[in-house]
Structures are given as structure tokens and as C-alpha cells.
């Protein structure tokens, strides 16, 4: 396996290395959500959420779309939520 693929794989897993990013993925697995709703549901400020969304977007886990001045995000890497569920099961048993 090439070094480039190994580095990309490591970057992908780093995207899951913060609890806020896991919460965002779980939230987006329910449905498309605007940042303003994430602020209230996650009880975090906009800049904090945006930083995490940038990482998730760069790894192709989420996508965004603009509607006026609102930005909506949706989960596009559905394997990511399955991976999170499996790992969480490991720690809840």
C-alpha cells in the first residue's frame, strides 16, 4: 500500500478524534441540518462548529449547501455513522 493512501487513511481517522465531530456526524445522520440549529442542539458557538465542519468536509464525510444566508450540512459518508455505532457498542458492553 502506498504511503499516500496510508496518510489519507490516517487523516480520515483523525476526523473522528474529537467528540464534537462525532456528535455532528450523529446529528447529521438524522437529517440535513443548518449551522444555526447545530448551535442550539450542540450548545456550542458557531466558530467552534465551523472548525469541526471544515475537517469533516475536507474528508468527504459531510457536504454543505447554501440557502440564502444559511448553510445546511448533510452526511454523505454513511459508513462513518456505522463505524461510530460499532465503536460505541464496544464501550457500552
URDA-V116146 format. One record per helix or strand of 2 or more residues. SS is the DSSP state (a for helix, b for strand). FROM is the first residue (numbers start at 1). TO is the last residue. If there is no record, write none. Layout:
<<SS | FROM | TO> <SS | FROM | TO>>
//
This chain:
<<a | 3 | 14> <a | 19 | 30> <b | 33 | 34> <a | 35 | 42> <a | 46 | 58> <b | 62 | 67> <b | 70 | 75> <a | 78 | 92>>
//
